Amino acid sequence: MKPIKVIIIEDDPMVAGINKTFVNSVPGFAVVDTAGTAAEGIAKTTVQMPDLALIDVYLPDQDGLSLLQELRRINIPTDAILLTAAHDTETIERAFRYGAVDYILKPFKFQRLKIALESYNMMRMKLDSMDSLSQQEIDHLKNSRRLTMGEEEGMADIPKGLNDLTMKQVLLFMLKTPYAMSAEEVAEGLGLARVTARRYLEYLDIIGRVSVDLQYGSVGRPIKKYKIS
């Protein structure tokens, strides 16, 4: 499968270099170009036709939202993730109005970008593999997008000892897996301790994000298997 082509539009060369390293370290993604201004970003995007653009809002010649709006006006089908320090509601609303698939505030950790890219990749694979989607499949895609932006209902006040980032990692891992898994399987897949994975899964069960099935063997206690509700 061809990698997802990415362009980084960022006026700080050091930040652009760091983000390029981040993106290239995520399997399935490759940075094909970088741009330091909006004009350069539009020109290179028009030529390269990348799948995804990582865009800073604060650019020297034009803001990143106007850049995104211009790409839409000239029918460039490149998707966009905003990477910016701008956190006012008007800027965020405009970003999603112009079709941004995610919005990440600077400074951010690599894991936040990784989750956004993996969620985007999962959405693309689903859409590319099917001619049409059922309502359930549309809801599944919507939920995976919401969790990357921290919008999961019921997760605003998670219990002490649990953290939001690990919670999202567990959810994304389970969204990508079509079958029910035990706490041990989730722990192994994410590199967590089994008791840690079980705590997150039990909380997700309490808030209704996962369902639990008991699987009985020939001997011993039944094994709890968890699956996205």
C-alpha positions in Angstrom: 0.0 0.0 0.0 1.3 3.5 -0.9 2.1 5.7 2.0 -0.1 8.7 2.8 1.7 11.7 1.4 2.0 14.7 3.8 3.0 18.3 3.3 4.0 20.4 6.3 3.2 24.1 6.1 5.1 25.8 9.0 7.2 28.9 9.0 9.7 27.8 11.7 12.2 25.5 10.1 13.1 23.8 13.3 9.5 23.0 14.2 8.9 21.9 10.6 11.9 19.5 10.9 10.6 18.1 14.2 7.2 17.5 12.8 8.6 15.9 9.7 10.5 13.4 11.9 7.3 12.8 13.9 5.3 12.1 10.8 7.9 9.9 9.1 8.1 7.7 12.2 4.4 6.8 12.0 4.0 3.7 9.7 2.1 4.5 6.5 3.0 8.2 6.4 5.7 10.0 4.4 6.4 13.8 4.2 6.8 14.7 0.6 7.5 18.5 1.0 7.5 21.4 3.4 6.6 25.1 3.0 7.4 28.1 5.0 4.6 30.5 3.8 1.0 30.2 2.7 1.8 31.1 -0.9 4.5 28.4 -1.0 2.1 25.9 0.7 -0.6 26.5 -1.9 1.9 26.2 -4.8 3.5 23.0 -3.5 0.2 21.4 -2.6 -1.1 22.1 -6.1 1.9 20.4 -7.6 2.4 17.5 -5.1 -1.3 16.9 -4.5 -0.6 15.3 -1.0 -3.2 13.4 0.9 -2.8 15.5 4.0 -1.5 18.9 5.0 -0.3 19.8 8.5 -0.9 23.6 8.6 0.2 26.2 11.2 -2.3 29.1 11.6 0.3 31.8 12.0 2.2 32.2 8.7 4.1 35.3 7.6 2.1 36.1 4.5 -1.4 34.8 5.2 -3.0 32.8 8.0 -3.4 29.1 7.7 -7.2 29.2 7.8 -7.2 31.5 4.7 -4.8 29.0 3.1 -7.2 26.1 3.8 -10.1 28.1 2.5 -8.2 28.8 -0.7 -7.4 25.1 -1.2 -11.1 24.4 -0.9 -12.0 27.2 -3.3 -9.7 25.8 -6.0 -10.9 22.2 -5.3 -7.7 20.8 -4.0 -8.8 17.5 -2.2 -6.0 17.5 0.4 -7.2 16.9 3.9 -5.8 19.1 6.7 -4.8 19.0 10.3 -4.2 22.3 12.0 -1.1 22.4 14.3 -1.1 25.7 16.1 -1.0 27.7 19.3 -4.3 29.5 18.4 -6.9 28.3 20.8 -9.7 30.9 20.5 -13.1 29.4 19.6 -13.5 31.5 16.4 -10.3 30.1 14.9 -11.3 26.5 15.9 -14.8 26.9 14.5 -13.4 28.2 11.2 -10.9 25.4 10.9 -13.7 22.7 11.1 -16.0 24.8 8.9 -13.3 24.7 6.2 -13.0 20.9 6.6 -10.0 20.3 9.0 -10.0 16.7 10.2 -8.3 17.6 13.4 -7.0 20.5 15.4 -3.9 20.1 17.6 -2.7 22.8 20.0 1.0 23.6 20.3 3.0 22.6 22.2 1.9 19.0 21.7 3.4 15.6 22.3 4.3 13.1 19.6 1.7 10.7 20.9 -1.2 13.2 20.2 -0.1 13.6 16.6 0.4 9.9 16.3 -3.1 9.2 17.4 -4.5 11.8 15.0 -2.6 10.3 12.1 -3.6 6.7 12.9 -7.2 7.7 13.2 -7.0 9.5 9.9 -5.4 6.5 8.3 -8.1 4.2 9.7 -10.8 6.5 8.2 -9.1 6.5 4.8 -8.8 2.7 4.7 -12.4 2.3 5.6 -13.6 4.8 3.0 -11.3 3.4 0.3 -12.3 -0.2 0.9 -16.1 0.2 0.5 -18.5 1.8 -2.0 -21.0 2.7 0.7 -21.3 2.7 4.5 -24.0 1.7 6.9 -25.1 4.0 9.7 -23.2 1.9 12.2 -20.0 2.2 10.1 -20.5 6.0 9.8 -21.0 6.2 13.6 -17.8 4.1 14.1 -15.8 6.5 12.0 -17.3 9.5 13.7 -16.4 8.1 17.2 -12.8 7.4 16.2 -12.5 11.0 15.0 -14.1 12.4 18.2 -11.8 10.5 20.5 -8.7 12.1 18.9 -10.0 15.5 19.6 -10.9 14.8 23.2 -14.6 14.9 22.7 -15.6 11.5 24.0 -18.7 11.8 26.1 -18.3 10.8 29.7 -14.5 11.2 29.7 -14.3 14.7 31.0 -13.8 13.6 34.6 -11.9 10.4 34.6 -11.1 8.8 38.0 -7.9 9.6 39.8 -5.0 7.4 38.7 -6.2 7.3 35.1 -5.1 9.7 32.4 -6.8 11.0 29.3 -4.0 10.1 26.8 -3.8 6.5 27.9 -7.6 6.3 27.8 -7.6 7.5 24.2 -4.9 5.0 23.3 -7.0 2.2 24.7 -10.1 3.4 22.8 -8.2 3.8 19.5 -6.6 0.4 19.8 -10.0 -1.2 20.4 -11.7 0.7 17.6 -9.0 -0.7 15.2 -9.7 -4.3 16.4 -12.9 -5.9 15.2 -13.0 -8.7 17.8 -13.4 -8.8 21.6 -10.2 -8.7 23.6 -9.1 -9.6 27.1 -7.3 -7.1 29.4 -4.2 -9.2 28.8 -4.5 -8.8 25.0 -5.0 -5.1 25.3 -2.1 -4.8 27.7 0.2 -6.7 25.3 -1.0 -4.6 22.3 -0.3 -1.3 24.0 2.7 -2.3 26.1 0.8 -1.7 29.4 0.7 -3.7 32.6 -2.3 -6.1 32.6 -3.7 -4.5 35.8 -3.4 -1.1 34.2 -5.3 -2.2 31.1 -7.9 -3.8 33.2 -8.5 -0.5 35.1 -9.1 1.4 31.9 -11.3 -1.3 30.5 -13.4 -1.5 33.6 -13.9 2.3 33.6 -14.9 2.2 29.9 -17.4 -0.5 30.8 -18.9 1.7 33.5 -19.4 4.7 31.2 -20.8 2.4 28.5 -18.0 2.8 25.9 -17.3 -1.0 25.9 -19.3 -4.1 26.4 -18.2 -7.2 28.3 -18.7 -10.8 27.4 -17.7 -13.7 29.7 -16.0 -16.6 27.9 -16.0 -19.9 29.7 -13.3 -22.5 29.3 -13.3 -26.1 30.4 -11.7 -25.2 33.7 -11.1 -22.2 35.8 -12.7 -18.8 36.0 -14.4 -17.2 33.0 -12.4 -14.7 31.0 -13.7 -11.2 30.4 -13.6 -10.0 26.8 -14.1 -6.3 26.0 -15.4 -4.8 22.8 -16.4 -1.3 21.7 -20.1 -0.8 22.3 
